[in-house]
Amino acid sequence: MVMNRLPPNQLLRCPNAPAWLSYNNGLLVFRFPKSEMLREDAQSRFESPWFFVEESFQLPRYTARRLGMPIHWASPGLYAIEETAKDWILSFRLLDRRA
C-alpha cells in the first residue's frame, strides 16, 4: 500500500515504513531510510539482494501527478535492492496499462 500520509492517530496493523518517492528516467524510485525502519522489518524485507513484485501495483493518481509520472502503474518482476550507508533503494519500471 502506498499512502501520502497516515491520518492523525491512525495505526496500521501491517508492518509499514516511510519512504521517499521520486520519478527519474522513467523509473519510480523508493528510498527507505534505514533510520526509520524497525530492525525486524528491515531484515525480513531487505535480507535478499532482490525484491519480488508478484503483480502490478498502482500509485494513487495524486501522488503520480505530484511526481510528474505519465503512468501510475509499476510492473511486476524481480528488482535489485540497492543498499547505501543510509538507505535501501528500489527502482521500479512503469507499466502502460492503456495499451
C-alpha positions as CSV (number, residue, x, y, z in Angstrom):
1,M,0.0,0.0,0.0
2,V,1.3,3.4,-0.9
3,M,-0.2,6.4,1.0
4,N,0.7,10.0,1.0
5,R,0.5,10.1,4.8
6,L,-1.5,8.4,7.6
7,P,-4.4,10.2,9.2
8,P,-3.6,11.6,12.7
9,N,-3.5,8.9,15.4
10,Q,-4.1,6.1,12.8
11,L,-2.3,2.8,13.3
12,L,-1.7,0.3,10.6
13,R,-1.9,-3.3,11.6
14,C,0.6,-4.4,9.0
15,P,4.3,-3.6,9.0
16,N,5.0,-0.3,7.4
17,A,7.9,2.1,6.7
18,P,8.2,5.6,5.5
19,A,9.9,6.0,2.1
20,W,10.8,8.9,-0.2
21,L,9.5,8.6,-3.7
22,S,10.9,10.1,-6.8
23,Y,10.5,9.6,-10.6
24,N,13.7,9.6,-12.6
25,N,14.5,8.5,-16.1
26,G,11.3,6.5,-16.4
27,L,11.8,4.7,-13.1
28,L,9.7,5.0,-9.9
29,V,12.3,5.1,-7.1
30,F,11.5,4.3,-3.4
31,R,14.2,5.2,-0.9
32,F,13.7,3.7,2.5
33,P,15.8,5.4,5.2
34,K,17.4,2.8,7.5
35,S,16.9,5.1,10.5
36,E,13.1,4.9,10.0
37,M,12.7,1.1,9.9
38,L,12.5,-1.4,12.7
39,R,15.3,-3.9,12.5
40,E,13.0,-6.9,12.2
41,D,11.1,-5.3,9.3
42,A,14.3,-4.4,7.6
43,Q,15.7,-7.9,7.9
44,S,12.6,-9.5,6.5
45,R,12.3,-7.2,3.6
46,F,15.9,-6.5,2.6
47,E,17.8,-9.6,3.6
48,S,17.9,-10.7,-0.1
49,P,19.5,-8.7,-2.8
50,W,16.2,-9.0,-4.7
51,F,12.7,-7.6,-4.2
52,F,9.9,-9.6,-5.9
53,V,6.8,-7.9,-7.0
54,E,4.1,-10.5,-7.9
55,E,1.6,-8.3,-9.6
56,S,1.5,-4.7,-10.9
57,F,0.6,-2.0,-8.4
58,Q,-0.9,1.4,-8.8
59,L,0.2,4.6,-7.2
60,P,-2.5,7.0,-6.1
61,R,-3.2,9.3,-9.0
62,Y,-2.5,12.4,-6.8
63,T,1.0,11.0,-6.0
64,A,1.8,10.1,-9.6
65,R,0.8,13.6,-10.7
66,R,2.9,15.3,-8.0
67,L,5.9,13.2,-9.2
68,G,5.3,14.1,-12.8
69,M,4.7,10.5,-13.8
70,P,2.8,9.9,-17.1
71,I,1.9,6.4,-16.0
72,H,1.0,5.3,-12.5
73,W,1.4,1.5,-12.6
74,A,4.5,-0.3,-11.6
75,S,5.4,-3.6,-13.4
76,P,5.7,-7.0,-11.7
77,G,9.1,-8.5,-11.7
78,L,12.3,-9.1,-9.8
79,Y,14.1,-5.9,-8.8
80,A,17.6,-5.4,-7.4
81,I,17.8,-3.8,-3.9
82,E,20.5,-1.1,-3.8
83,E,21.9,-0.6,-0.4
84,T,23.8,2.6,0.7
85,A,25.1,3.5,4.1
86,K,21.8,5.3,4.9
87,D,19.1,3.7,2.7
88,W,17.7,0.8,0.8
89,I,16.7,1.9,-2.7
90,L,14.2,0.1,-5.1
91,S,13.6,1.3,-8.6
92,F,10.6,0.1,-10.5
93,R,9.8,0.0,-14.2
94,L,6.4,1.5,-15.1
95,L,3.7,-0.3,-17.0
96,D,1.5,1.4,-19.5
97,R,-1.9,-0.2,-18.8
98,R,-3.6,1.8,-21.5
99,A,-2.1,-0.4,-24.2
